[in-house]
Amino acid sequence: MLTQNKFIMCYNNLMSSLIDFSEEEYLAIEREYCTKRLINFVERAWPIIEPGAEFLNGWAIGAICEHYQAITEGQIRRLLVTVPTGMSKSTISQIMFPAWEWGPRNLPHLRIISASFEIGNALRDNRKTRLIIESEWYQKLWPLKLTTDQNTKGYFENEYRGFRQCVAVDSSTGKRGDRFNWDDPISVKDAKSPVELANAKFTFNRVIPTRLNNQMKSTISIMMQRVGKGDVADLAIEQGYTHLMLPMEFESKRKCFTCIGFEDPRTEEKELLFPELFPREAVEELKIALGIDGYDSQMQQRPNPEGGGIIKTKYFGLYEKLPDILYREIYSDTAMKSGEHNDYSVFQCWGKGANGRIYLIAQIRGKWEAPELKRRAIEFWVQELQRDPKTYGTLRRMNVEDKASGTGLIQSVSIEGRIPIFPIKEDDKRTTESRNKSREDSHQTRVARDKYTRVCSITPIIEAGMVYLEKDSPILFEFFEECESFTADDTHPHDDQVDTMVYAINGMIAQNITPWWQQVLGA
């Protein structure tokens, strides 16, 4: 298949070989090439505004351009694009798109309002748009005069009375336009300010709709990185905007599809959006620099609730050295299937401290079919069994979720008789009767059937400082990320680590302190 990059390479090679073409023939070919697709125009106009920077073209850049082109072609009237920073957001939406519509698409009458959270950014983009239009290359292909009496830093008109006006978010009153292109409605810094966030929402709901020439034909586009729950993007999604959502790392449960037939081409979990621009090493550095909340919002386009979600990671304890450990147990949540779109299978080894707290000592995580799942389970048991019991406590047993692949694992391991393996059972309700049954059968962990209910049941234990993780563990970031993103409606990407932790807390803490709770509550 001829990719966009290969096409551009072939085109450039062809153009360089056409030495016998007349200038008019050359211009006709160039004009047709740029008119056909916005991405082609971006590639050709790039050196005018970024002469020292190479144009890196990837499928994600093409996808953004396709959706803005769909505005021109009448397929989209309301567009929201949420992508990581550094993806040429402003260049495409604020600079290239207006110049492309006026020239190559022969729509010089369009009146364009370009907004940003900061007037300096808007003025910068206005100047760059004008640089392209007034360039020798552009004028040869699409002669278009800008009027001298209406040509300022923030506003210019062309001979057909089309104009481009740049405004800051809080000053987008005055003229009406056929296009309202909004780039980053609010800064990352101001997103923490209730006042600034309210101003951005007010602009979206009350100002922009009144700045359109034609309510049925004029368009609104918003290009941004997510900055938090309840931002402008949430409002746009609620109002039915076409949403192009491109996270830095692919999450199959959130795969993006749009009304123009686009779908995210990635298939592998955590596959990078633009590895030529953001290689894995750079992404890992961003995780450290931005932290969980910043990375999830700005890079993954998946903001977490302010102050943490259902599971607040700030309440986890972090240990550098283990205290006295009485005993250890392994808990496991196994995936329904091993496919890319399913959760992982997880094995965690937890230690019960003499202080009553529990400590995550080791974890393995992967997507394994039944034979491999069994092998991994046995290897993990052997690995943990080899730890010094004087330091780590005795390894008592393995507890596995009793459904799907977990049921088969329990049966096959039990037959061999080498590992004390016990099922984790689900109750329809955590009634007094089921709690009593749990205490009578000390070899069985029982949890509520509903996932949200059982997570809520253990959050007070986490918030009481009873659950500890290793401070410098390589799994810490992803573990915290999964906890922070857990939702009540199961829209989170994965919850396999959370599920396993919940089983451990229920088995090693909750069931043991239930009698004390019952005494207090009089149950």
C-alpha positions, 0 to 999 in steps of 0.5 A: 500500500502506498503510504502518505509519506511514500506518496509525497516522496514519489511526488517530490521525485517526480516534480524534480524530474519534470525539467521539460515542463513549462512553468504553467504546467508545473504550477498546474500540477502543484496547484492540483496536488495542494487542492486535493488534500489539506495534508499536501498543502501543509507539507508544501507550505511548511518551509515557509513558516518553519524553514529550519524544521523538517516536516514530520508526517505521520498518520496522526497528522493526516487524521487531523488534516482529514477532519479539518478538510471534512469541515470544508467539504460539509461533512462536519460542522462541529469538530473537537480534536483532542491530541497531545501537545507537540502535534502541530495543533496550532499550525494545522488548525490556525495557520494552514487551514485558513490559508488552504480554504482561501486559496486552494479551495477557492473560498476567499470569501470565508470570514474566519475567527481564530481564538486562543487562551492567550492573545500572543498565541493568536497574534503569532498564528495570524502573522504566520497565516499572512506569511503563507498567503503573501509568499511568492509560492502561494501568490503564483498558485493562488493570487490573492490580494490582502487589502492595505487598509485592513491589515494589522497584527490581529486582523486582515482582509482579502479583496473578496472581503473575507477576513481572518481575525484573532482574538483571546478567549475573553474578547471574542465579541464583535465580528461574526464569522463562517469559521470559529477555530478555537485553539487550546481554550484554556492553559494547563496552568489556568485549568486549576482555576475555577474562575478561568475554567468558568470563563472558558465554559461561558465562552463556549456556551454563551459567546461562540454561538452568537459569533456565527454568520449562519447557525446552520452552515457556519462551523466551530472547531476546537483543537486542544489537549485535555486539561481536566474533568469538566473542561471545554472538551467535556461540554463539546462531547455532551453537545455531540461534536465529532470527536477525534481523540488521539492518545499518546499510547493506544488504549483498545477500550477507547479506540477512536471512530468518527463519522467520516469513517476514520478509526485509529489504525493502532492495534497493540496496547500502548502503541505510540501515536507518533514514534518518530516525534515521541519515541518511547524514551521521550514518552517515559520521560514525559510520564515522570515530568507530568505525573499521573494526572498530567500525563493522563490528561495532556497525553492520554486525553483521559483526565482524572477527577480533581483530587483523584477518583474513586481510588485516591493514590495519595493514601497509599503508603510507600515503603523502602524497606519492609517491616516485620512480615508475618506471612505472604499470600498470592492473589490473582485476577485472570483475564477472560481471554488473552486478546489485545482488547482484553485485560491482563492476567495478574499475580501479586504477592502481598505480605501481612505486616506485624503492624496489621498493614499489607505490602505489595512485594511482587507482581507479574502481568501479561496476556497468556493462554491457559498453558502459559498462564499455568506455567507463569503461576507455578513460576511465580509461586516458586520464585516467591517460595524461595524468599527467606521466610525470616524476612518475608514471612511464610508463603501460605497460599495462592488465591485465584478468581474462580471464573473463566480462565481462573477456574481452569487454573485452579482445577489444573494446579489443584490436581497436581497438589504442589501448590495450596490454591484456593478460589476467590468467590463472589457473593450476590450481596455482602450479607451478614450470612456471607460474611459469617461463611467467609470467617468459617471457611478461612481458606476462601476469600469472598467479595461482592459480585459488583466490581464498583461495590467491592472497590468502594468497600476497600477504599476506606482501608486504603485511606486509613493507610493500611496498604503499602507499595514499594517506593521505587518499584517499576510498576508504580506508575502504571499501578497508580494510573490504573487506580486513578482512572478507575470509574464506576461505569467501567469506562476505564482502560484496564482494572486487572491490577485493581481487581487483584489488589481488592482481592488481597485487601479483602482476604488479608484485612477486610474479612479479619476486621469485619467482626470489629465493624459488626460490633461497632455497628451493632450488626 
